[in-house]
Amino acid sequence: MKYFLLGMIFSVNCMAEEMPYFELRIKNHKFNIEKIEVPAGKKFKIKVINEDSTSEEFESNSMIVEKFLGPKRSLTVTLGPLKPGTYEYFGEFHMKTAKGIVIAK
């Protein structure tokens, strides 16, 4: 029984550290990070934090995601796994200033 529990704890710890995590902030209708590098073939998480007093939408046609963020709100999205390449993301309400790319290597 002791070995079974140790095995369970080891398995959970290994799974917990597998998924890369990034924090992306929106301030003055811009993303604070314009380029995020992720490992190809693995899922990853992005926490999007809207620091503006207006709403925004985190969107990517190539990663197939569209999430609304109210003012001063945040959300976390799980994306991937992605094939090697470049994927654009943008804020739909401020497309000229809120944009960036994810590079899967």
N, CA, C and O atoms as a GROMACS GRO file, in nm:
protein
  420
    1MET      N    1   0.082  -0.119   0.000
    1MET     CA    2   0.000   0.000   0.000
    1MET      C    3   0.087   0.126   0.000
    1MET      O    4   0.056   0.223  -0.069
    2LYS      N    5   0.197   0.126   0.078
    2LYS     CA    6   0.284   0.242   0.084
    2LYS      C    7   0.343   0.272  -0.054
    2LYS      O    8   0.350   0.388  -0.094
    3TYR      N    9   0.385   0.169  -0.127
    3TYR     CA   10   0.444   0.190  -0.260
    3TYR      C   11   0.340   0.240  -0.359
    3TYR      O   12   0.371   0.320  -0.448
    4PHE      N   13   0.217   0.194  -0.345
    4PHE     CA   14   0.109   0.239  -0.432
    4PHE      C   15   0.087   0.389  -0.415
    4PHE      O   16   0.076   0.462  -0.513
    5LEU      N   17   0.082   0.436  -0.290
    5LEU     CA   18   0.061   0.578  -0.263
    5LEU      C   19   0.177   0.662  -0.314
    5LEU      O   20   0.157   0.770  -0.370
    6LEU      N   21   0.300   0.614  -0.294
    6LEU     CA   22   0.416   0.687  -0.346
    6LEU      C   23   0.410   0.697  -0.498
    6LEU      O   24   0.442   0.802  -0.555
    7GLY      N   25   0.370   0.590  -0.562
    7GLY     CA   26   0.356   0.589  -0.708
    7GLY      C   27   0.251   0.689  -0.754
    7GLY      O   28   0.269   0.757  -0.854
    8MET      N   29   0.140   0.697  -0.681
    8MET     CA   30   0.034   0.792  -0.715
    8MET      C   31   0.084   0.936  -0.700
    8MET      O   32   0.058   1.020  -0.787
    9ILE      N   33   0.155   0.967  -0.593
    9ILE     CA   34   0.208   1.101  -0.572
    9ILE      C   35   0.307   1.136  -0.681
    9ILE      O   36   0.303   1.247  -0.734
   10PHE      N   37   0.396   1.044  -0.717
   10PHE     CA   38   0.494   1.067  -0.823
   10PHE      C   39   0.424   1.094  -0.955
   10PHE      O   40   0.463   1.185  -1.028
   11SER      N   41   0.321   1.016  -0.988
   11SER     CA   42   0.248   1.034  -1.114
   11SER      C   43   0.182   1.170  -1.120
   11SER      O   44   0.188   1.236  -1.224
   12VAL      N   45   0.119   1.213  -1.013
   12VAL     CA   46   0.052   1.342  -1.011
   12VAL      C   47   0.154   1.454  -1.026
   12VAL      O   48   0.130   1.549  -1.100
   13ASN      N   49   0.267   1.447  -0.957
   13ASN     CA   50   0.370   1.550  -0.969
   13ASN      C   51   0.425   1.558  -1.111
   13ASN      O   52   0.449   1.668  -1.160
   14CYS      N   53   0.446   1.445  -1.176
   14CYS     CA   54   0.497   1.445  -1.314
   14CYS      C   55   0.397   1.510  -1.408
   14CYS      O   56   0.435   1.586  -1.497
   15MET      N   57   0.268   1.480  -1.391
   15MET     CA   58   0.166   1.538  -1.477
   15MET      C   59   0.154   1.688  -1.453
   15MET      O   60   0.131   1.763  -1.548
   16ALA      N   61   0.167   1.733  -1.330
   16ALA     CA   62   0.149   1.873  -1.297
   16ALA      C   63   0.254   1.962  -1.362
   16ALA      O   64   0.224   2.077  -1.396
   17GLU      N   65   0.376   1.915  -1.380
   17GLU     CA   66   0.480   2.000  -1.435
   17GLU      C   67   0.493   1.989  -1.586
   17GLU      O   68   0.584   2.049  -1.644
   18GLU      N   69   0.407   1.914  -1.650
   18GLU     CA   70   0.416   1.893  -1.794
   18GLU      C   71   0.372   2.014  -1.876
   18GLU      O   72   0.429   2.039  -1.982
   19MET      N   73   0.271   2.091  -1.830
   19MET     CA   74   0.209   2.193  -1.914
   19MET      C   75   0.271   2.331  -1.890
   19MET      O   76   0.261   2.385  -1.780
   20PRO      N   77   0.336   2.390  -1.994
   20PRO     CA   78   0.391   2.525  -1.981
   20PRO      C   79   0.279   2.627  -1.955
   20PRO      O   80   0.166   2.609  -2.000
   21TYR      N   81   0.313   2.734  -1.882
   21TYR     CA   82   0.216   2.836  -1.840
   21TYR      C   83   0.273   2.974  -1.869
   21TYR      O   84   0.391   3.001  -1.842
   22PHE      N   85   0.190   3.062  -1.925
   22PHE     CA   86   0.231   3.198  -1.958
   22PHE      C   87   0.127   3.296  -1.908
   22PHE      O   88   0.008   3.265  -1.904
   23GLU      N   89   0.170   3.416  -1.871
   23GLU     CA   90   0.080   3.522  -1.830
   23GLU      C   91   0.089   3.635  -1.931
   23GLU      O   92   0.198   3.685  -1.961
   24LEU      N   93  -0.024   3.674  -1.983
   24LEU     CA   94  -0.034   3.777  -2.087
   24LEU      C   95  -0.124   3.888  -2.034
   24LEU      O   96  -0.239   3.863  -2.000
   25ARG      N   97  -0.072   4.010  -2.028
   25ARG     CA   98  -0.148   4.123  -1.974
   25ARG      C   99  -0.188   4.220  -2.085
   25ARG      O  100  -0.111   4.246  -2.178
   26ILE      N  101  -0.308   4.273  -2.072
   26ILE     CA  102  -0.356   4.377  -2.163
   26ILE      C  103  -0.358   4.508  -2.085
   26ILE      O  104  -0.424   4.519  -1.981
   27LYS      N  105  -0.284   4.606  -2.136
   27LYS     CA  106  -0.282   4.738  -2.072
   27LYS      C  107  -0.270   4.843  -2.182
   27LYS      O  108  -0.186   4.830  -2.272
   28ASN      N  109  -0.352   4.946  -2.175
   28ASN     CA  110  -0.356   5.050  -2.278
   28ASN      C  111  -0.380   4.989  -2.416
   28ASN      O  112  -0.324   5.033  -2.516
   29HIS      N  113  -0.466   4.888  -2.420
   29HIS     CA  114  -0.507   4.820  -2.543
   29HIS      C  115  -0.392   4.752  -2.617
   29HIS      O  116  -0.394   4.740  -2.740
   30LYS      N  117  -0.291   4.706  -2.541
   30LYS     CA  118  -0.178   4.633  -2.597
   30LYS      C  119  -0.149   4.513  -2.508
   30LYS      O  120  -0.173   4.516  -2.387
   31PHE      N  121  -0.096   4.408  -2.570
   31PHE     CA  122  -0.047   4.294  -2.493
   31PHE      C  123   0.095   4.323  -2.448
   31PHE      O  124   0.174   4.380  -2.523
   32ASN      N  125   0.128   4.284  -2.325
   32ASN     CA  126   0.263   4.311  -2.274
   32ASN      C  127   0.367   4.217  -2.336
   32ASN      O  128   0.487   4.246  -2.330
   33ILE      N  129   0.324   4.108  -2.394
   33ILE     CA  130   0.414   4.014  -2.462
   33ILE      C  131   0.365   3.999  -2.605
   33ILE      O  132   0.250   3.962  -2.628
   34GLU      N  133   0.451   4.027  -2.700
   34GLU     CA  134   0.413   4.016  -2.840
   34GLU      C  135   0.461   3.887  -2.904
   34GLU      O  136   0.424   3.856  -3.018
   35LYS      N  137   0.544   3.810  -2.832
   35LYS     CA  138   0.593   3.682  -2.886
   35LYS      C  139   0.606   3.583  -2.771
   35LYS      O  140   0.677   3.606  -2.673
   36ILE      N  141   0.535   3.471  -2.785
   36ILE     CA  142   0.541   3.363  -2.686
   36ILE      C  143   0.593   3.239  -2.757
   36ILE      O  144   0.539   3.200  -2.860
   37GLU      N  145   0.698   3.177  -2.703
   37GLU     CA  146   0.750   3.054  -2.760
   37GLU      C  147   0.703   2.936  -2.676
   37GLU      O  148   0.719   2.934  -2.554
   38VAL      N  149   0.645   2.837  -2.744
   38VAL     CA  150   0.593   2.718  -2.677
   38VAL      C  151   0.652   2.593  -2.742
   38VAL      O  152   0.693   2.597  -2.858
   39PRO      N  153   0.657   2.483  -2.668
   39PRO     CA  154   0.703   2.358  -2.730
   39PRO      C  155   0.596   2.302  -2.824
   39PRO      O  156   0.479   2.289  -2.786
   40ALA      N  157   0.636   2.269  -2.944
   40ALA     CA  158   0.542   2.208  -3.039
   40ALA      C  159   0.499   2.072  -2.985
   40ALA      O  160   0.577   2.000  -2.922
   41GLY      N  161   0.374   2.037  -3.012
   41GLY     CA  162   0.324   1.906  -2.974
   41GLY      C  163   0.281   1.892  -2.829
   41GLY      O  164   0.247   1.782  -2.786
   42LYS      N  165   0.282   2.002  -2.753
   42LYS     CA  166   0.240   1.998  -2.612
   42LYS      C  167   0.133   2.102  -2.586
   42LYS      O  168   0.134   2.211  -2.645
   43LYS      N  169   0.042   2.069  -2.498
   43LYS     CA  170  -0.057   2.167  -2.455
   43LYS      C  171   0.012   2.269  -2.365
   43LYS      O  172   0.114   2.239  -2.303
   44PHE      N  173  -0.045   2.389  -2.359
   44PHE     CA  174   0.006   2.494  -2.272
   44PHE      C  175  -0.110   2.582  -2.228
   44PHE      O  176  -0.218   2.578  -2.286
   45LYS      N  177  -0.086   2.660  -2.123
   45LYS     CA  178  -0.189   2.750  -2.070
   45LYS      C  179  -0.142   2.894  -2.081
   45LYS      O  180  -0.024   2.926  -2.062
   46ILE      N  181  -0.237   2.981  -2.113
   46ILE     CA  182  -0.213   3.124  -2.110
   46ILE      C  183  -0.319   3.188  -2.021
   46ILE      O  184  -0.439   3.172  -2.044
   47LYS      N  185  -0.273   3.260  -1.920
   47LYS     CA  186  -0.363   3.340  -1.838
   47LYS      C  187  -0.361   3.480  -1.897
   47LYS      O  188  -0.256   3.544  -1.905
   48VAL      N  189  -0.479   3.529  -1.938
   48VAL     CA  190  -0.492   3.661  -1.997
   48VAL      C  191  -0.554   3.753  -1.892
   48VAL      O  192  -0.662   3.726  -1.840
   49ILE      N  193  -0.486   3.862  -1.862
   49ILE     CA  194  -0.531   3.956  -1.759
   49ILE      C  195  -0.558   4.090  -1.826
   49ILE      O  196  -0.468   4.151  -1.885
   50ASN      N  197  -0.682   4.136  -1.818
   50ASN     CA  198  -0.720   4.264  -1.877
   50ASN      C  199  -0.710   4.372  -1.770
   50ASN      O  200  -0.794   4.380  -1.681
   51GLU      N  201  -0.607   4.455  -1.777
   51GLU     CA  202  -0.587   4.563  -1.681
   51GLU      C  203  -0.658   4.691  -1.722
   51GLU      O  204  -0.660   4.788  -1.646
   52ASP      N  205  -0.716   4.693  -1.842
   52ASP     CA  206  -0.784   4.812  -1.891
   52ASP      C  207  -0.922   4.827  -1.829
   52ASP      O  208  -0.977   4.732  -1.772
   53SER      N  209  -0.978   4.947  -1.841
   53SER     CA  210  -1.112   4.973  -1.790
   53SER      C  211  -1.218   4.950  -1.897
   53SER      O  212  -1.335   4.982  -1.878
   54THR      N  213  -1.176   4.893  -2.011
   54THR     CA  214  -1.268   4.857  -2.119
   54THR      C  215  -1.255   4.707  -2.148
   54THR      O  216  -1.155   4.645  -2.112
   55SER      N  217  -1.356   4.652  -2.211
   55SER     CA  218  -1.355   4.509  -2.245
   55SER      C  219  -1.259   4.481  -2.360
   55SER      O  220  -1.223   4.570  -2.437
   56GLU      N  221  -1.218   4.356  -2.369
   56GLU     CA  222  -1.133   4.310  -2.479
   56GLU      C  223  -1.169   4.165  -2.508
   56GLU      O  224  -1.236   4.099  -2.428
   57GLU      N  225  -1.124   4.118  -2.621
   57GLU     CA  226  -1.146   3.978  -2.659
   57GLU      C  227  -1.013   3.919  -2.702
   57GLU      O  228  -0.948   3.971  -2.793
   58PHE      N  229  -0.970   3.811  -2.638
   58PHE     CA  230  -0.849   3.739  -2.676
   58PHE      C  231  -0.891   3.642  -2.785
   58PHE      O  232  -0.974   3.554  -2.762
   59GLU      N  233  -0.833   3.657  -2.904
   59GLU     CA  234  -0.877   3.576  -3.017
   59GLU      C  235  -0.760   3.532  -3.103
   59GLU      O  236  -0.660   3.602  -3.116
   60SER      N  237  -0.775   3.414  -3.162
   60SER     CA  238  -0.680   3.363  -3.259
   60SER      C  239  -0.754   3.271  -3.354
   60SER      O  240  -0.811   3.170  -3.312
   61ASN      N  241  -0.753   3.305  -3.481
   61ASN     CA  242  -0.816   3.218  -3.581
   61ASN      C  243  -0.736   3.090  -3.599
   61ASN      O  244  -0.794   2.983  -3.616
   62SER      N  245  -0.604   3.101  -3.597
   62SER     CA  246  -0.519   2.985  -3.623
   62SER      C  247  -0.514   2.888  -3.505
   62SER      O  248  -0.491   2.769  -3.524
   63MET      N  249  -0.534   2.937  -3.382
   63MET     CA  250  -0.537   2.849  -3.265
   63MET      C  251  -0.680   2.817  -3.223
   63MET      O  252  -0.703   2.744  -3.126
   64ILE      N  253  -0.776   2.871  -3.297
   64ILE     CA  254  -0.919   2.848  -3.275
   64ILE      C  255  -0.959   2.878  -3.130
   64ILE      O  256  -1.002   2.790  -3.055
   65VAL      N  257  -0.944   3.005  -3.094
   65VAL     CA  258  -0.985   3.050  -2.960
   65VAL      C  259  -1.046   3.190  -2.972
   65VAL      O  260  -0.997   3.273  -3.048
   66GLU      N  261  -1.152   3.214  -2.897
   66GLU     CA  262  -1.217   3.345  -2.891
   66GLU      C  263  -1.279   3.358  -2.752
   66GLU      O  264  -1.379   3.294  -2.721
   67LYS      N  265  -1.217   3.443  -2.669
   67LYS     CA  266  -1.260   3.457  -2.529
   67LYS      C  267  -1.279   3.604  -2.495
   67LYS      O  268  -1.191   3.686  -2.520
   68PHE      N  269  -1.394   3.636  -2.438
   68PHE     CA  270  -1.427   3.772  -2.396
   68PHE      C  271  -1.374   3.798  -2.256
   68PHE      O  272  -1.385   3.714  -2.167
   69LEU      N  273  -1.315   3.917  -2.237
   69LEU     CA  274  -1.269   3.960  -2.105
   69LEU      C  275  -1.330   4.096  -2.073
   69LEU      O  276  -1.311   4.192  -2.147
   70GLY      N  277  -1.403   4.102  -1.964
   70GLY     CA  278  -1.455   4.231  -1.918
   70GLY      C  279  -1.341   4.313  -1.862
   70GLY      O  280  -1.230   4.264  -1.847
   71PRO      N  281  -1.369   4.439  -1.830
   71PRO     CA  282  -1.266   4.525  -1.770
   71PRO      C  283  -1.218   4.468  -1.637
   71PRO      O  284  -1.297   4.421  -1.555
   72LYS      N  285  -1.086   4.474  -1.616
   72LYS     CA  286  -1.024   4.430  -1.490
   72LYS      C  287  -1.055   4.283  -1.459
   72LYS      O  288  -1.067   4.246  -1.342
   73ARG      N  289  -1.068   4.200  -1.561
   73ARG     CA  290  -1.097   4.057  -1.544
   73ARG      C  291  -0.982   3.975  -1.602
   73ARG      O  292  -0.897   4.027  -1.674
   74SER      N  293  -0.981   3.846  -1.568
   74SER     CA  294  -0.880   3.755  -1.623
   74SER      C  295  -0.945   3.621  -1.655
   74SER      O  296  -1.055   3.590  -1.608
   75LEU      N  297  -0.875   3.544  -1.735
   75LEU     CA  298  -0.919   3.409  -1.769
   75LEU      C  299  -0.797   3.327  -1.807
   75LEU      O  300  -0.693   3.382  -1.844
   76THR      N  301  -0.811   3.196  -1.799
   76THR     CA  302  -0.703   3.107  -1.839
   76THR      C  303  -0.754   3.015  -1.948
   76THR      O  304  -0.861   2.955  -1.935
   77VAL      N  305  -0.677   3.004  -2.058
   77VAL     CA  306  -0.713   2.915  -2.168
   77VAL      C  307  -0.605   2.809  -2.184
   77VAL      O  308  -0.486   2.836  -2.168
   78THR      N  309  -0.649   2.689  -2.214
   78THR     CA  310  -0.557   2.580  -2.248
   78THR      C  311  -0.558   2.566  -2.399
   78THR      O  312  -0.664   2.551  -2.460
   79LEU      N  313  -0.440   2.570  -2.459
   79LEU     CA  314  -0.427   2.564  -2.604
   79LEU      C  315  -0.334   2.450  -2.644
   79LEU      O  316  -0.259   2.396  -2.562
   80GLY      N  317  -0.340   2.415  -2.773
   80GLY     CA  318  -0.251   2.312  -2.826
   80GLY      C  319  -0.311   2.174  -2.812
   80GLY      O  320  -0.426   2.156  -2.773
   81PRO      N  321  -0.227   2.079  -2.846
   81PRO     CA  322  -0.091   2.091  -2.895
   81PRO      C  323  -0.087   2.150  -3.036
   81PRO      O  324  -0.176   2.126  -3.118
   82LEU      N  325   0.018   2.228  -3.063
   82LEU     CA  326   0.034   2.295  -3.192
   82LEU      C  327   0.146   2.230  -3.272
   82LEU      O  328   0.245   2.182  -3.216
   83LYS      N  329   0.129   2.230  -3.402
   83LYS     CA  330   0.237   2.188  -3.491
   83LYS      C  331   0.340   2.300  -3.497
   83LYS      O  332   0.305   2.415  -3.470
   84PRO      N  333   0.466   2.270  -3.531
   84PRO     CA  334   0.565   2.378  -3.543
   84PRO      C  335   0.515   2.486  -3.639
   84PRO      O  336   0.464   2.457  -3.747
   85GLY      N  337   0.532   2.611  -3.598
   85GLY     CA  338   0.486   2.721  -3.681
   85GLY      C  339   0.458   2.845  -3.600
   85GLY      O  340   0.484   2.851  -3.480
   86THR      N  341   0.401   2.945  -3.668
   86THR     CA  342   0.369   3.073  -3.607
   86THR      C  343   0.217   3.091  -3.608
   86THR      O  344   0.151   3.067  -3.709
   87TYR      N  345   0.163   3.134  -3.494
   87TYR     CA  346   0.020   3.150  -3.476
   87TYR      C  347  -0.007   3.290  -3.420
   87TYR      O  348   0.051   3.328  -3.319
   88GLU      N  349  -0.093   3.365  -3.486
   88GLU     CA  350  -0.124   3.501  -3.443
   88GLU      C  351  -0.234   3.502  -3.338
   88GLU      O  352  -0.323   3.417  -3.340
   89TYR      N  353  -0.226   3.598  -3.244
   89TYR     CA  354  -0.336   3.627  -3.154
   89TYR      C  355  -0.357   3.777  -3.152
   89TYR      O  356  -0.266   3.854  -3.184
   90PHE      N  357  -0.478   3.819  -3.114
   90PHE     CA  358  -0.509   3.962  -3.116
   90PHE      C  359  -0.625   3.991  -3.024
   90PHE      O  360  -0.699   3.902  -2.982
   91GLY      N  361  -0.639   4.120  -2.992
   91GLY     CA  362  -0.756   4.168  -2.920
   91GLY      C  363  -0.853   4.222  -3.022
   91GLY      O  364  -0.824   4.322  -3.088
   92GLU      N  365  -0.966   4.158  -3.036
   92GLU     CA  366  -1.058   4.193  -3.144
   92GLU      C  367  -1.109   4.337  -3.135
   92GLU      O  368  -1.138   4.398  -3.238
   93PHE      N  369  -1.120   4.392  -3.016
   93PHE     CA  370  -1.172   4.528  -3.002
   93PHE      C  371  -1.066   4.635  -3.028
   93PHE      O  372  -1.100   4.752  -3.047
   94HIS      N  373  -0.940   4.597  -3.031
   94HIS     CA  374  -0.830   4.691  -3.057
   94HIS      C  375  -0.724   4.622  -3.144
   94HIS      O  376  -0.609   4.608  -3.104
   95MET      N  377  -0.765   4.580  -3.261
   95MET     CA  378  -0.680   4.497  -3.347
   95MET      C  379  -0.552   4.566  -3.394
   95MET      O  380  -0.452   4.499  -3.422
   96LYS      N  381  -0.552   4.698  -3.402
   96LYS     CA  382  -0.432   4.768  -3.449
   96LYS      C  383  -0.321   4.768  -3.344
   96LYS      O  384  -0.203   4.774  -3.380
   97THR      N  385  -0.356   4.761  -3.216
   97THR     CA  386  -0.255   4.770  -3.111
   97THR      C  387  -0.238   4.642  -3.031
   97THR      O  388  -0.128   4.613  -2.983
   98ALA      N  389  -0.344   4.565  -3.015
   98ALA     CA  390  -0.339   4.444  -2.932
   98ALA      C  391  -0.318   4.322  -3.022
   98ALA      O  392  -0.413   4.264  -3.075
   99LYS      N  393  -0.190   4.285  -3.040
   99LYS     CA  394  -0.160   4.171  -3.126
   99LYS      C  395  -0.028   4.108  -3.086
   99LYS      O  396   0.056   4.172  -3.023
  100GLY      N  397  -0.011   3.983  -3.124
  100GLY     CA  398   0.112   3.912  -3.096
  100GLY      C  399   0.113   3.778  -3.167
  100GLY      O  400   0.021   3.745  -3.242
  101ILE      N  401   0.218   3.700  -3.141
  101ILE     CA  402   0.231   3.569  -3.205
  101ILE      C  403   0.276   3.464  -3.102
  101ILE      O  404   0.344   3.494  -3.004
  102VAL      N  405   0.235   3.343  -3.130
  102VAL     CA  406   0.284   3.225  -3.057
  102VAL      C  407   0.370   3.147  -3.157
  102VAL      O  408   0.326   3.118  -3.268
  103ILE      N  409   0.491   3.113  -3.117
  103ILE     CA  410   0.580   3.034  -3.203
  103ILE      C  411   0.595   2.897  -3.139
  103ILE      O  412   0.646   2.885  -3.027
  104ALA      N  413   0.552   2.795  -3.211
  104ALA     CA  414   0.566   2.657  -3.162
  104ALA      C  415   0.691   2.599  -3.226
  104ALA      O  416   0.703   2.593  -3.348
  105LYS      N  417   0.786   2.554  -3.139
  105LYS     CA  418   0.913   2.497  -3.188
  105LYS      C  419   0.926   2.355  -3.141
  105LYS      O  420   1.025   2.288  -3.170
   0.00000   0.00000   0.00000
